Amino acid sequence: MRMASPSYILERSRDYWGRFYDTGAWHVERLGGNHTRGELRGVDPFDPLFARYLHAYIYRMFELTGAKDLQTRYEVRDEAMIMHGEWS
């Protein structure tokens, strides 16, 4: 049974981030029913390799929601990680 959507997972990541990290903040927005975007800024020190790890972690969390045809991508820009997710 599907308990949450990928958007919900990313929104909760925003809420939990400060419990485990001292720097950085998530800004999350839903872009329609099956599309979400999250931006992580202010992580100090910033490491693009960490962005890659975080993308893989979030992708797996999205999978666990039962989302079908899941497609995610991320980009690193100006010491920020921008994550996009789309699903059906």
Phi, psi and omega in degrees: 000133181283125185257337184205164176259162175303325177300317179298317179300314181293323177296320178291327176301320177301315183290325183273343186309311183294344177286336186242342183230144181272341182233160176091154178211142176269141169238117187239139175220143174271130181246059185103177185294331185234033181211133178223157180221133176230143179231124178254119181231157172084014177283127183227120358281150180269135180226117179302332177294325176296324177298321178295315177299314182296321177301314180298319179296313181293322177303314180295321176298319177299317178302320183293345175282348182089012180298139179258155179050045184287130175226126177232157173208157176220158175219152177249122183216126177052048180057038175226150173253128178244123185244131175241140175224136176226147183202172175236000000 
